[in-house]
Amino acid sequence: MKQISSTHPVISLRDGALKISVFENEGENGTYLSATFAKTYTKNGKPADGHLFSRHDLLPLSELARRAYMKINHYRELKKETTTNLSHEG
């Protein structure tokens, strides 16, 4: 199964060091969105992303996930409207 992933997130949300990035992907069944969760930290003086979260991160991370869910739904509606408008123009 060939999958093409966007190189830049279509949605990005932050809360301090926590972040969620949402990517648009193409697969066999069409376009879909996927999310990654990360915690930014400094390694050798440069920013890096980790994927381990302490118990103190979980509630803020869940709030970011809720916000991402709402943004994804809004993004999908906008994409649907754009596709519908384009099909009526041509």
Sine and cosine of phi, psi and omega as CSV:
sin_phi,cos_phi,sin_psi,cos_psi,sin_omega,cos_omega
0.00,0.00,0.87,-0.49,0.00,-1.00
-1.00,0.07,0.77,-0.64,0.04,-1.00
-0.81,-0.59,0.70,-0.71,0.07,-1.00
-0.91,-0.40,0.79,-0.61,-0.03,-1.00
-0.92,-0.39,0.62,-0.78,0.09,-1.00
-0.93,0.38,0.52,-0.85,-0.04,-1.00
-1.00,0.07,-0.35,0.94,0.02,-1.00
-0.86,-0.51,0.60,-0.80,0.00,-1.00
-0.91,0.41,0.59,-0.81,0.10,-1.00
-1.00,0.09,-0.35,0.94,0.07,-1.00
-0.64,-0.77,0.69,-0.72,0.06,-1.00
-0.64,-0.77,0.79,-0.61,-0.01,-1.00
-0.80,-0.61,0.60,-0.80,0.00,-1.00
-0.75,-0.66,0.47,-0.88,0.20,-0.98
-0.59,-0.81,0.99,-0.11,-0.10,-1.00
0.89,0.47,-0.82,-0.57,-0.02,-1.00
-0.99,0.16,-0.21,0.98,-0.03,-1.00
-1.00,0.08,0.60,-0.80,0.06,-1.00
-0.51,-0.86,0.46,-0.89,0.12,-0.99
-0.81,-0.58,0.76,-0.65,0.05,-1.00
-0.88,-0.48,0.74,-0.68,-0.01,-1.00
-0.92,-0.40,0.78,-0.62,-0.04,-1.00
-0.91,-0.42,0.57,-0.82,0.10,-1.00
-1.00,-0.07,0.75,-0.66,-0.05,-1.00
-0.79,-0.61,0.42,-0.91,0.10,-0.99
-0.91,-0.42,0.77,-0.64,0.04,-1.00
-0.75,-0.66,-0.13,-0.99,-0.01,-1.00
-0.85,0.53,-0.55,0.84,-0.05,-1.00
-0.99,-0.17,0.30,0.95,0.05,-1.00
0.96,-0.29,-0.32,-0.95,-0.07,-1.00
-0.99,0.13,0.65,-0.76,0.10,-1.00
-0.56,-0.83,0.30,-0.95,0.01,-1.00
-0.93,-0.38,0.62,-0.79,0.08,-1.00
-0.72,-0.70,0.46,-0.89,-0.07,-1.00
-0.86,-0.52,0.57,-0.82,0.13,-0.99
-0.87,-0.50,0.58,-0.82,0.03,-1.00
-0.92,-0.38,0.67,-0.75,-0.01,-1.00
-0.52,-0.85,0.32,-0.95,0.10,-1.00
-0.79,-0.61,0.88,-0.48,-0.05,-1.00
-0.99,0.16,0.69,-0.73,0.06,-1.00
-0.59,-0.81,0.12,-0.99,0.00,-1.00
-0.97,-0.26,0.77,-0.64,0.04,-1.00
-0.77,-0.64,0.87,-0.50,-0.04,-1.00
0.81,0.58,0.62,0.79,0.04,-1.00
0.98,0.19,0.07,1.00,-0.02,-1.00
-0.84,-0.54,0.57,-0.82,0.03,-1.00
-0.93,0.37,0.61,-0.79,0.04,-1.00
-0.62,-0.79,0.33,-0.95,0.03,-1.00
-0.94,-0.34,0.72,-0.69,0.11,-0.99
-0.91,-0.42,0.25,-0.97,-0.05,-1.00
-0.78,-0.62,0.42,0.91,0.12,-0.99
-0.92,-0.38,0.70,-0.72,-0.10,-1.00
-0.81,-0.59,0.66,-0.75,0.06,-1.00
-0.99,0.16,0.17,-0.99,0.02,-1.00
-0.89,0.46,-0.46,0.89,0.01,-1.00
-0.95,0.30,-0.33,0.94,0.01,-1.00
-1.00,0.10,-0.35,0.94,-0.21,-0.98
-0.91,0.41,-0.69,0.73,0.01,-1.00
-0.92,0.39,-0.75,0.66,0.07,-1.00
-0.88,0.48,-0.58,0.82,0.03,-1.00
-0.92,0.40,-0.63,0.78,0.03,-1.00
-0.91,0.41,-0.58,0.82,0.06,-1.00
-0.92,0.38,-0.65,0.76,0.08,-1.00
-0.88,0.47,-0.64,0.77,0.03,-1.00
-0.89,0.45,-0.65,0.76,0.04,-1.00
-0.89,0.46,-0.71,0.71,0.02,-1.00
-0.89,0.45,-0.64,0.77,0.02,-1.00
-0.90,0.44,-0.65,0.76,0.04,-1.00
-0.85,0.53,-0.72,0.70,0.01,-1.00
-0.91,0.42,-0.68,0.74,0.02,-1.00
-0.90,0.43,-0.64,0.77,0.01,-1.00
-0.89,0.45,-0.70,0.72,0.03,-1.00
-0.88,0.48,-0.68,0.74,0.03,-1.00
-0.90,0.43,-0.68,0.73,0.03,-1.00
-0.87,0.50,-0.70,0.71,0.00,-1.00
-0.90,0.44,-0.63,0.77,0.04,-1.00
-0.90,0.44,-0.69,0.73,0.03,-1.00
-0.89,0.46,-0.67,0.75,0.03,-1.00
-0.90,0.44,-0.65,0.76,0.00,-1.00
-0.90,0.44,-0.70,0.72,0.02,-1.00
-0.88,0.47,-0.68,0.73,0.00,-1.00
-0.90,0.44,-0.71,0.71,0.02,-1.00
-0.89,0.45,-0.68,0.73,0.03,-1.00
-0.89,0.45,-0.70,0.71,0.01,-1.00
-0.90,0.44,-0.65,0.76,0.01,-1.00
-0.92,0.39,-0.61,0.79,-0.03,-1.00
-0.95,0.32,-0.45,0.89,0.04,-1.00
-0.99,0.16,-0.36,0.93,-0.02,-1.00
-0.99,0.17,-0.55,0.83,-0.16,-0.99
-0.99,-0.11,0.00,0.00,0.00,0.00
